[in-house]
């Protein structure tokens, strides 16, 4: 009787500790891409609330918020055709969880670069087109100004003649969508997640192709079409591999 009891206990224990597998279709893709994004100002790492950066126009500045969208993230094939790997991502420079993203499943093969938009393309840039998360709700662009979403909120303070002033570089509306192409050989191997590393140089927003000056161009640009477009034009080359 004792041996029968032991056998029953072992059988019950084995049944209770059976490995649970994820339902089909819910497993994390094995073949894919790991996008790692970092932030600097001419080699100086981005840290919050520190007056350690200088714009091209000569203003010392600090940053306390940098949130934005990337959309239509695609790998560029050798024949220049595209493989879209993600419709959009919400990014927060000060939230590490958004700055390392697994993208998959992606067909294995050789690619020559990455293409994406800073901001939301017109199909996504419609009020309530995105899930009603706190982040997406906070990024909504006012209906009275056309609706849709903010593409970016870049906020902080700058110093001018010994005094500190706030700045809000808010971009939105379809005309301020920023297309970006970055070229680099990328090989996606079956069964692996390939890491790529991308850096945003925040100083580029203020200098190329046009120097942005808080006093002449504005330090609160939301709704100022000329200032928003000037700032958006500077965003084309803020990212580098």
C-alpha positions in Angstrom: 0.0 0.0 0.0 2.8 2.4 0.9 4.4 2.0 -2.6 1.1 2.6 -4.3 0.7 5.8 -2.3 4.1 7.0 -3.3 3.4 6.3 -7.0 0.1 8.3 -6.7 1.9 11.3 -5.1 4.6 11.3 -7.7 2.0 11.2 -10.5 0.1 14.1 -9.0 3.2 16.2 -8.6 4.3 15.5 -12.1 0.9 16.6 -13.4 0.9 19.8 -11.4 4.4 20.8 -12.5 3.8 20.1 -16.2 5.3 22.9 -18.4 2.7 25.3 -19.6 3.3 26.4 -23.2 2.0 29.7 -24.7 -1.0 29.5 -27.0 -0.1 29.2 -30.7 0.7 32.6 -32.2 1.5 34.3 -28.9 5.2 33.4 -28.7 7.8 36.1 -29.0 9.3 36.0 -32.5 12.6 34.3 -32.6 13.8 36.0 -35.9 13.8 39.7 -35.6 15.5 43.0 -34.8 16.4 44.7 -31.5 16.3 48.5 -31.9 18.4 50.3 -29.3 18.1 54.1 -29.2 20.4 56.4 -27.3 20.5 60.2 -26.9 23.4 62.7 -26.9 24.2 66.3 -27.7 27.5 66.1 -29.6 28.8 63.1 -27.7 27.5 64.4 -24.3 24.8 61.9 -23.0 21.3 63.3 -22.4 20.5 63.7 -18.8 17.5 65.5 -17.4 17.4 69.0 -16.0 21.0 69.9 -16.5 22.2 73.1 -18.3 25.1 71.3 -20.0 24.1 71.7 -23.6 24.5 74.6 -26.0 22.4 75.4 -29.1 24.0 76.6 -32.3 22.6 80.1 -31.6 24.6 80.1 -28.3 21.9 79.3 -25.6 22.7 77.0 -22.8 19.8 74.6 -22.3 18.4 71.7 -20.3 15.9 69.1 -21.2 13.1 67.7 -19.0 10.9 65.9 -21.6 11.5 64.3 -25.0 8.7 62.1 -26.2 7.8 61.4 -29.8 6.5 58.8 -32.3 8.3 56.8 -35.0 6.1 55.4 -37.7 6.2 53.1 -40.7 9.5 51.6 -39.5 10.8 49.5 -42.4 14.0 47.7 -43.5 15.3 48.6 -46.9 16.1 45.6 -49.1 19.0 45.6 -51.6 16.5 46.4 -54.5 15.3 49.4 -52.5 11.9 47.8 -51.7 10.7 48.0 -48.1 9.8 45.4 -45.5 7.6 47.2 -42.8 8.4 45.8 -39.4 6.3 48.1 -37.2 3.5 50.6 -37.8 4.5 53.0 -35.0 6.4 53.3 -31.7 6.0 55.7 -28.9 9.4 56.8 -27.7 10.5 58.5 -24.4 14.1 59.5 -24.1 14.0 59.2 -20.3 12.2 55.8 -20.2 14.6 52.9 -20.9 11.7 50.6 -21.6 10.9 52.5 -24.8 14.5 52.7 -26.0 15.1 49.0 -26.5 12.4 47.5 -28.7 12.2 44.0 -30.2 10.8 44.1 -33.7 9.7 40.9 -35.5 9.0 38.6 -37.1 11.2 39.8 -39.9 12.2 37.7 -43.0 15.8 36.6 -42.8 18.1 38.2 -45.3 20.4 41.1 -46.1 19.2 44.7 -45.9 20.9 48.0 -46.6 19.2 50.3 -44.1 16.3 51.5 -42.1 13.5 53.9 -43.1 11.0 55.5 -40.8 9.2 58.8 -40.0 9.6 61.0 -37.0 5.9 61.5 -36.3 2.8 59.7 -37.5 2.0 59.2 -41.2 -1.4 60.6 -42.3 -3.2 57.3 -42.0 -2.3 57.1 -38.3 -2.4 60.9 -37.6 -6.2 61.0 -37.0 -7.8 61.6 -33.6 -8.5 58.4 -31.8 -6.8 56.2 -34.5 -4.4 54.9 -31.8 -5.2 52.8 -28.8 -6.5 54.9 -25.8 -3.4 54.6 -23.7 -2.3 57.4 -21.3 0.7 58.1 -23.6 -1.4 58.4 -26.7 -4.1 60.5 -25.0 -1.5 62.9 -23.7 -0.1 63.3 -27.3 -3.4 64.3 -28.9 -3.3 67.4 -31.0 -6.2 69.8 -30.3 -9.3 69.3 -32.6 -9.5 73.1 -33.1 -6.0 72.9 -34.6 -6.8 70.0 -36.9 -6.8 67.0 -34.6 -4.5 64.0 -34.7 -1.5 63.7 -32.5 1.7 65.5 -31.4 4.6 64.1 -33.3 7.0 65.3 -30.7 7.2 67.1 -27.4 10.7 68.4 -26.7 10.7 70.6 -23.6 13.1 72.2 -21.2 14.7 75.5 -20.3 17.3 77.9 -21.8 19.4 80.7 -20.5 19.5 84.1 -22.0 21.4 87.0 -20.5 21.5 85.3 -17.1 17.8 84.5 -17.0 16.1 81.1 -17.5 13.1 80.7 -19.8 11.1 77.6 -20.8 10.9 76.2 -24.3 8.3 73.8 -25.8 9.2 72.4 -29.2 5.9 70.7 -30.1 5.5 69.3 -33.6 2.3 68.1 -35.2 0.2 68.2 -38.4 1.0 66.2 -41.6 3.1 69.0 -43.0 5.7 68.4 -40.3 6.2 64.7 -40.8 9.9 64.0 -40.9 11.1 61.2 -43.3 14.3 59.5 -42.3 16.5 57.0 -44.1 19.6 55.5 -42.5 22.0 53.3 -44.5 23.9 50.4 -43.0 24.3 46.8 -43.8 21.9 44.8 -41.7 21.8 41.0 -41.7 18.8 39.2 -40.2 19.7 35.6 -39.5 17.0 32.9 -39.0 16.5 32.1 -35.3 18.3 35.2 -33.9 17.4 38.8 -33.0 19.9 41.2 -34.6 20.7 44.3 -32.5 21.1 47.7 -34.2 22.1 50.9 -32.4 20.7 54.3 -33.3 21.6 57.6 -31.7 19.7 60.9 -31.6 21.9 64.0 -31.5 19.6 66.6 -29.9 21.8 69.5 -30.9 20.9 68.8 -34.6 17.4 70.0 -34.0 18.8 73.5 -33.5 21.3 73.9 -36.3 21.0 72.0 -39.6 20.1 73.1 -42.2 19.0 76.3 -40.4 20.0 77.7 -37.1 17.0 77.8 -34.7 17.0 80.8 -32.4 14.6 80.9 -29.4 14.4 84.7 -29.5 13.6 85.1 -33.2 12.0 81.8 -34.1 10.1 81.3 -30.8 10.4 79.2 -27.7 6.8 77.9 -27.9 6.2 76.8 -31.5 3.0 74.8 -31.3 0.7 76.3 -34.0 3.4 78.5 -35.5 3.5 76.9 -38.9 6.8 78.6 -40.0 8.6 77.8 -36.8 7.3 74.2 -36.7 8.4 73.6 -40.3 11.8 75.1 -39.7 12.3 72.8 -36.6 11.0 69.8 -38.5 13.4 70.3 -41.4 16.2 70.2 -38.9 15.0 66.7 -37.8 15.9 64.9 -41.0 19.5 64.1 -39.8 19.1 64.0 -36.0 19.5 60.2 -36.1 22.6 58.2 -36.9 23.7 54.6 -36.6 
